[in-house]
């Protein structure tokens, strides 16, 4: 059975641990705990049934009404993939109130204006660096929802659009204010429209891996960082005061992202010897992704740099398929490196660097 990706930024195994361990003794406020409980209930319903409602029709109507203006913008050289930001007004519903469309002035909603900017950074990276025309490579508009639910403690891509919660301000802060969150979740859309990796077991771990790769690459590109100066952390921007100094994942050193009484210990393996074989987290999609994540880190820091490594991974993604496993990924990655080296897109030695990185993690 194919499992479609409805991808929550904070993994369910981490949210579950926080809910089990949270107490006033760990500086978790009762209102924060209640917020996380509501988030988990809502997240389960989202995972069980993709949100499909009349809001999609309302967006199409807005697009039709704005068609003439978009044609004029296209003639002027503006990006063809438009951004639309909606305020959910703390409801568990998407596309409640359109507060900013492509080219509109600032909305004076800080989260809304922040995701508008971040989505533009992501769109421009895929277009200018990787040659991709929006999420679907066919000018797909980018729909973004902010202020979802009551202090909803997560963000997700549901197959059509991005949705961000405000967080409780104690454990998690606003998800809309993190470029890495926006890039990671929109990259799930890119994967959906390319390899469409099944969100289960090793193919699901690869799905998460590619989002971590592009999320990190885009953040480094925007901050003008190189591979050796970047922190290679995923999720540190959304940690509230209770979790200050922690993060969700480390691409450099999987298994070291966090260790505390609230979240427990980071279970990500950095080598196939420690591969997670349990049933949780869709058989470890956020856990075993640490193995290919380290491969990317090693290749980027060896000689390629993050941007060229992202080009290699993007080409690899386009040659994978829904049920691809780690061994398939390794084979296609090496083959792609050989092709791009032969075309002089990548430098000599790239294939050897990839092989060494794969060997380092037991692949």
N, C-alpha and C positions, 0 to 999 in steps of 0.2 A: 504493500500500500504506500503510495507516494504521500509524503508529509510536507505540506506547504509551509513556508517560513513565515510565521507571525512572530517577529523577533523582538524580544524585550531586552533593553540594554543591560539592566541589572539581572543576571541569570537567576532562574528560580531556585537553584540550590543555595545561593547566597541569601536571597530574600527569605527562604524557609529557615535558614539558620538564625537570621536576625530575629525573626518572629518567635522562634523557640527560646532564644537566649535573652531577649530584651527584658529589662527590668529597671526600675528606678536606681537600683544599686549600680547599674552600668551607665548611669546618666542619660537614660532614655526617658524622655518625658511621656506621660500617659497619652497626651494628644498626638505625639509622634508615633507611638505604638498603634493607636487607633487608625491613624493615617495609613500606616503600612499594612494593617489588616484589610482596610478598604482597597488598597492597591492590589493586594494578593487576590482578593475575591474578584475584582474587576479583571485582573490579568488572566485568571483562569477562564473567565467567560470569553475573553478575547481570543485566547488560544483555542478554545473549543469551537468557536464560530466566528469567522472573519466578519468584521463590521461591514455590512452592506445595507445602506439605507437611502432615503431620498436625497440626502445631502449631495451625493454624486451627481444627481440630476440638476440640483441647483447650481453646482459648479459648471456643468455644461452650458446651462442657460446664461450664466455670467460670461462664459467664453464666447458664446454666440453674439451676445450684445456688444462685446468688446472687439469683435473680429476685425472691424474696419480699422480701429486704432492699432491693433497688433500688426496688420498688414503694413501700415505706414511705418511702424517701428522696425519691421523686418527690412523694409526698403532702406531705412536709415542705417542699417548694419547692427541693430540691437540683437541680442541672443534670441533665438527662436523659442527656447524653452522658458516659459514664463513662470514666475513665482507668485503663489497666492497664499497669504497668511490669514488664518482664521482664529478668532478668539472663541474658545469653547465655553467661556463664562462659568467655569467650574462644574460643568455638566459632563456626564459620561456620554458625550455625543460629539461627533466631528462636524466641522464646517458650520458652526452656529452663526458666526458674525464675521464677514470679511472685513479685515481692518487694513490690509495693504495688498495691492496687486503690483505686477511688474511695472516699474517706472513711477509708481506713486510716491508722494512725499512721505517722510517719516510719520509713523502713526502715533508716536508718543507712548506706545506700549513697549517698554524696554525689551521684554522677552520676544515680542513679535518682530521688532526691528532687528534684534540680534539674530534670530533664525533666518530672517530675510537676507541679511548680510552673509551669514555662514553658508546658506544654500547657494548663494552666488559664488562663493569661494569654491565650493565643491563642484558646481556646474562648470566653472571656468577651468578648474584643474583637469577634469575629465576631457573637456573640449580642447584645451590648449596644450596639455602635456601628453594625454593619451589618445587624442583624436576621436573622442566619443561625443556624440550629440545628445546630451542629457542621459537620463537613467536608462531609457530603452534604445538609445542610439537612433532615435527618430523624433527628436524634439519634444519629448513628453514633458508636460508641465509639472512643476514641483509644488505639491500641495502640502502645507505645513499647518498644524493645529497646535496652539499654545493654550495654557491654563486648562488642561484637560482634567476633569474630576476634581475632587476636594483634596488638594495637596497630594495628588497622585505621585507616587514615588518611583516613576519609571518613564521610559520613552520607548516607542516602538514603530516599526515599519510593518504595515499590515497587508502589503501587496499592491497598494494603491497610493498611499500617502503616509506622511510622517506625523506623529502625535507626541507631544511633550507634556509631562506633568511638572508642577511647580516644586515638588518635593516638600518635605515637612520643615526644612530649614535647620533641622537638628541632626538627623542621620544623613539625609541627602538634600542638596540644594537644587535650584532650578535646573532641569535638564536642558532647557532651551538656551542656556547661556554657555554651553560647551560646544566649541567647534568640533571636537572629537566625536561627541555624541551624534551631531548632525551628519558628519562624514561617514561614521560607522554605519548608521542606520540607512542612509541613502545608498550606501554601497551594497547593502542587502538587495536593494532594487536592481542594481547593476548585475549582481549575480543571478537574480531571478530572470533577467532578460538575456542572459548568456548561457551559462552551464545549467542554471536552474537546479542547483544541488539540493537533493532531498535532505530535509532538515531532521536527520536521524543518524546516529552513530558516526562513522568516519566521514561520510559525505556531508553530514551536518556540521561536523567539526571543521571541515574545509570551508563550508559556508561562513561560519564565524571567523575563521582564519582570514579569509579574503577581506572581510569587513574591517578586521583589526589592521591588516596591511594598508588598505586604502585610507582608513581613518588616521593612522599614524603618519603615512606619507603626506597627506594633505595638510595635517597640522604642522609637520616639519617644514613643508614648502611655504606655508603662509608665514610662519615665524622665522623663516630664513635660517633654519638650523641645518647642520649636516648630520650625517649618520652617527658620528662619534660624539657630538655634543648633545644630541637628543636624549631624553630620559627613557624613552621606549615604554612609557607607562600608559595603560588604558584605564580611564575612569577616575583619575585623581582630581579632575576638575569638578566633579559633582559630589565629592565627599564633604559632609557638613562637619560642624565642630566636634561632634561625637566621634567621628572617624578621621579626623584631621591627620594627615601623614600617611594614610592608607590609600590603596587603589584597588581596582578590580583584577587587573592582570599586568604582568610584566612580560614583554616580548623578549627582552634581553635575558631574563632569568625566571622562567616560569616556575611557580611554586613559592615565590618570595614576595608576592604582591601584598599580602596581608597576613597578620597573625595577631588576633586579639580575642577577648572573651565574647564579643558580640558576633563577629563574623566567623570565628574559628580559624583554622589554618588553610591557606591557599592549597587546593588539591591538584593544581595543574602540574602535569609531568613535563619534564624537559627531554625525556628519552623514552623510546618504546619499551624499555625494560619496566617502566613504571606506568604503563598504559592503564587508564581507568576502564574497568570491565563491568561496572555496575549499571543498573537500569535508570538511575536518576539523570535528570537533565537531558532527556531524549538520548540516553546512552552516551552522555558526556560531551555534548556539542560545544559547551563553553569550557570544558575541562581539557579534553584531549587536543583542542586547538592550540594549546601551548607548544606541542611538538612541531607542527609546521611554522608556528610563529617564530620559534627560535631559528629555524632554517632561514627565514627572511632576514632576521636580525644579523645572522652570521654572514650572509651573502652581501647585504647592504654595507656592513662595516668592513668587509674584506677588501673590496676594490671598487665595487660598482657605485656606491652611494645610494641613498634612498630613492631618488627619482628614477634612476635607470633600473634599479631593482624592481620598482613598481611597474615599469614598462614591461619587464620580463614576466612578472606575475600576471599582468593584465593580458598579455598574449597567451600565457598558459591557461588562464581562466576560460578564454574563448575556445580552447581545444579540449575542455573537460566535458563531462556529461552528468546527468542527474545522480547516478549511482556510483560515481567515481569514489574510490577509496584512497588511502594514503599511498599505496604502492602505485596506483594509477597516476596520482599527482606527481610522485617522484619521477616516473618515466616521462610524463609529458613535460615536466619542468626541465629535465635534462635535454630532451629532444628540442624544446623551444630555444633553450640556450644555444644549442648547436646551430640551429637555423639562423638565429639573430646574430651570432658571432660570424657565421659564414657570410651574412649580408652586411657585415661591418656596422651593424646597428649597436652591437655590444663589443667590448674589447676582447682580445685574445686572453685566455685564461678564465673567462667567465664560466665555461662548462666545468672546468676543474674545481673552481670555487664552489659551484653548486653541488658537485659530487661530495666534496669534503664536508659541506654543511649538512647534507643528508646523512652522511656517515656518522657525523657527530651526534645526531639524535636517534641513530639506529635504524634509519631507512635506507 
